[in-house]
């Protein structure tokens, strides 16, 4: 209830529609569950020593640079 009241106050300060308050409770529940999953997965990977990579970039060296003449 405290969270709903503070959210209603925040919505009134921002001029938001009060209809959106109905989504507060489901959003809070699912958001927390997703964050628990991410945090636990991160801790397990840190304990195992696994590295998180962004993928491998194949370097080809075929970039061409175009020059632009800037005249004042």
Buried (B, 14 or more C-beta within 10 A) or exposed (E): EEEEEEBBEEBEEEEEEEEEBEEBEEEEEEEEEEEEEEEEEEEEEEEEEEEEEEEEEEEEEEEEEEEEEEEE
